[in-house]
Amino acid sequence: MSTASSIQLDQLIPAILAAHPQVRPVLDRYGLHGCGGRMGPHETLAFFARAHGVDPERLLRELESARGPADRPGPQVQSGPDYQPSPADTIYRRFFKAGIVAVLSAGAAWGALLLLRIAAAGSFTAVPLHQVNAHGHAQIFGWVGLFVMGFAFQAFPRFKHTSLWRPKLALLSFYLMIAGLVLRVVSEPLSTAPLFFALGLAGGILELSAVALFVTIILRTLQSSGKTMEAYDYYVVAALGWFALQACWDLALLYLTTTAASPSVLIERVAAYQPPLRDFQVLGFAGFMILGVAQRFLPGIYGLPKIPQRLALALLPPLAAGVLGHATFSILRWRLDQPAFSWAAYGFTWLFALAALLLTARFGLLRSCPEADRSFKFYRAALIWFYVSLTLMVLTPLFLAWSGQEFSHAYSGASRHAITVGFISLMILGVAAKVVPTLAGADPARLPALWLPFGLVNFGCALRVVFQILTDFSSRAFPVAGISGLLEVTGIAVWGVGLWRLMAAQPQSEPLDRQSQRPLMVTPDMRVGWLLRAAPETLAVFLDHQFLPLASPVLRNTLARSISIREACRLRGVDLWSLLDDLNQTLRGRTPSPCDPR
């Protein structure tokens, strides 16, 4: 009997694990555990090495060492039927699913309904402020926050080849966030009642506790890895700081707005303190997280150029100063009524925009993608929308001067929508559409290309941005802006249903060839009947190993369909690994060596 071939970089992970299950601990050490179920994701070893930041030659040496000189599979270490992912491996699912529920209820769906009411009335003040803020809160904490938390809990430990610190606390942060989100969103519009006022504050405290737990867990996870901090790590740490700051600021603003003694006091407090909150949430938390993760994610997943460490670190201070400076001078402008502070705030906006442009220009997203992928178009469109939003922000003084306004709700909202939906939401759609199939063990080549949700979200966002600005000049623009939200929600719903199904599906158990759908490798727990149907030529091997009852078509279509190769060998007293070797030789079109009849 000839020996199996050595492990190659162009081999699929499932095929490697099927032939050499004893090498699984090596791959698990570099982040495989929990990805793709028992057989791993449908990706090559070369892709795995690049995505997980492992030197390919070093990985090959470790795998060959684990494979052993005899080249015969050993014990099924976490690769057999008893393999189960740990809670830390699947925790992302509850965060992602909750994020989908949030955006399709109190988030984007409620926002679309509010926008229809605004369009019908022809005024942005037609909807109560507390309803608008509750919707915005659901978008930031429920949509963006939950997806960031789920992604971080799953991906960051693998970036550093370590384990998630205290997974039970991570699970607690989920329940705290969900409870706080529900209380907060439901109670804020009803906060004039003392009970709901108290419940809203309680919800904010629960959310703040969840954020504090999340930040602590991620920091301790990064620390436990013992790895040297890279440039993208500093962006992630900064994003965690913005996340904590905005949670505190949000709770304080909730108190200030729900205790305002009059409408004029409410407007004054919102004008002074809500724009800085949006800066901390959108540019600080979400912006820094995306800019940081992209530095690690895009080169690893798509082979795009790496951002020079010195450049990334040099741009971090001006980005942070841009957010903090704009927020600070915005407050001073409203509190002290000094127009000069407005120009200072705009100056910091320009500083942020310039630094962001210098950084993102090195991502390579506007070039052709080195590897075809259904998610890449989302990243590219997101970056374009990021540039659109930055352009709108830096042109704000010119627009106000041209339109003769001191402040434009329409223009400000349009620029903010371009970054929240166009940049942040499209990034979420793209990253989740890439990560979830990998974790589910699905073959990306067999998944839908997602052109429908991509087109709906982008078209809806374009209508919203353009026609919301036009409402400053014509009331006829309101109906068009009004329907934009329905397009965006429909697109997100189509995407969300597909993502939910992937998360709910069981990982593919058998490694299959993409074209023929034949098995790439025979595994111990493969059903005998399934293998005989997929590769009829293997019947001769079974008969040669004295599985003579399989000569009967009736038995092949009944009992053989429910029994695994491992179970069949145990019942017949046949050497499992000898049979597997001969079956795999036949599957490759070779003639197996004669075996001794039993």
MOURNOR-V618222 format. One record per helix or strand of 2 or more residues. SS is the DSSP state (@ for helix, = for strand). FROM is the first residue (numbers start at 0). TO is the last residue. Records with the same first field share a line. If there is no record, write none. Layout:
# MOURNOR-V618222
SS=FROM-TO ; FROM-TO
This chain:
# MOURNOR-V618222
@=12-18 ; 20-28 ; 36-38 ; 44-50 ; 55-66 ; 86-120 ; 128-158 ; 166-187 ; 193-223 ; 230-257 ; 262-301 ; 308-335 ; 338-359 ; 375-393 ; 395-402 ; 408-439 ; 443-445 ; 450-469 ; 476-503 ; 527-533 ; 535-543 ; 547-550 ; 552-555 ; 558-560 ; 564-571 ; 575-586
